[in-house]
């Protein structure tokens, strides 16, 4: 069995996650993938900074470029950010970067209120 620290296992996991996020985006299709993944913030962020959950999905633009998207589930107008999804992308790292941006925007917006 492969351990989580095994590079081969990590690559397989990244490939599986990429395939899941981009499911439904065939060669001639663009838009959002059909799958959604709940992404959990670390407990210190959930308890102290941002009480909301996050949802990730894939997106392909008309030029065929892929993106990983992360939405902070606030209301009907939930903020969404995206980053390019390259073959070498670490999806969990992208989620962390996107979450950090969303939380920073949330904190900044609510400090002013």
C-alpha positions in Angstrom: 0.0 0.0 0.0 1.1 3.5 -0.7 1.6 5.9 2.2 0.3 9.5 2.0 3.9 10.7 1.8 4.6 8.5 -1.2 5.0 10.8 -4.3 3.3 8.3 -6.5 0.3 8.2 -4.1 0.2 12.0 -4.0 0.2 12.3 -7.8 -2.6 9.7 -8.0 -4.6 11.7 -5.4 -4.0 15.0 -7.3 -5.1 13.4 -10.6 -8.2 11.9 -9.0 -9.1 15.3 -7.4 -8.5 17.1 -10.7 -10.7 14.6 -12.6 -13.4 15.0 -10.0 -13.3 18.8 -10.1 -13.4 18.9 -14.0 -16.0 16.1 -14.4 -18.5 17.2 -17.1 -16.1 19.5 -18.8 -15.5 17.4 -21.9 -13.4 18.7 -24.9 -16.2 20.9 -26.3 -17.8 21.9 -23.0 -16.9 25.0 -20.9 -18.3 26.4 -17.7 -18.4 24.8 -14.2 -17.8 21.1 -13.6 -20.8 19.1 -12.3 -19.1 18.1 -8.9 -18.8 20.2 -5.8 -16.4 19.4 -2.9 -16.8 20.8 0.6 -13.5 22.2 1.8 -13.0 22.7 5.5 -11.1 25.6 7.0 -8.7 24.9 9.8 -10.5 25.1 13.2 -8.8 28.3 14.2 -10.2 30.1 11.1 -13.7 28.6 11.7 -13.8 29.6 15.3 -12.0 33.0 15.2 -12.1 34.5 11.8 -14.7 33.1 9.5 -17.8 31.0 10.5 -18.6 30.0 6.9 -18.0 26.8 5.0 -16.3 26.6 1.5 -17.2 24.7 -1.7 -14.8 24.0 -4.5 -15.5 23.3 -8.1 -13.7 23.2 -11.5 -14.1 25.7 -14.2 -13.1 25.8 -17.9 -13.2 28.9 -19.9 -14.0 29.2 -23.6 -10.3 29.0 -24.4 -10.1 25.6 -22.7 -8.1 26.8 -19.7 -8.9 25.1 -16.4 -9.3 26.7 -13.0 -10.0 25.5 -9.5 -12.6 27.7 -7.8 -13.4 28.2 -4.1 -16.6 29.8 -2.9 -17.2 31.0 0.7 -20.8 29.9 1.4 -22.3 33.1 2.8 -25.5 33.7 0.9 -26.9 33.9 -2.6 -24.0 36.3 -3.5 -21.2 34.2 -2.0 -17.7 35.4 -3.0 -15.9 33.1 -5.3 -12.2 33.1 -6.3 -10.3 31.0 -8.8 -6.8 30.1 -9.7 -5.4 28.3 -12.8 -5.4 24.5 -12.6 -2.2 23.4 -14.3 -1.1 19.7 -14.7 1.5 20.4 -11.9 -0.9 22.2 -9.5 -1.2 21.1 -6.0 -5.0 21.4 -5.4 -4.8 21.5 -1.7 -2.2 24.3 -1.8 -4.5 26.2 -4.2 -7.4 25.7 -1.8 -5.3 27.1 1.0 -4.3 30.2 -1.0 -7.9 30.8 -2.2 -9.3 30.3 1.3 -6.7 32.8 2.7 -7.8 35.4 0.2 -11.5 34.9 0.9 -11.0 35.0 4.6 -8.8 38.1 4.4 -11.5 39.8 2.3 -14.2 38.7 4.8 -12.2 40.0 7.8 -11.4 43.3 6.1 -15.0 43.8 5.1 -16.4 43.0 8.5 -13.9 45.2 10.4 -15.3 48.2 8.6 -18.9 47.3 9.5 
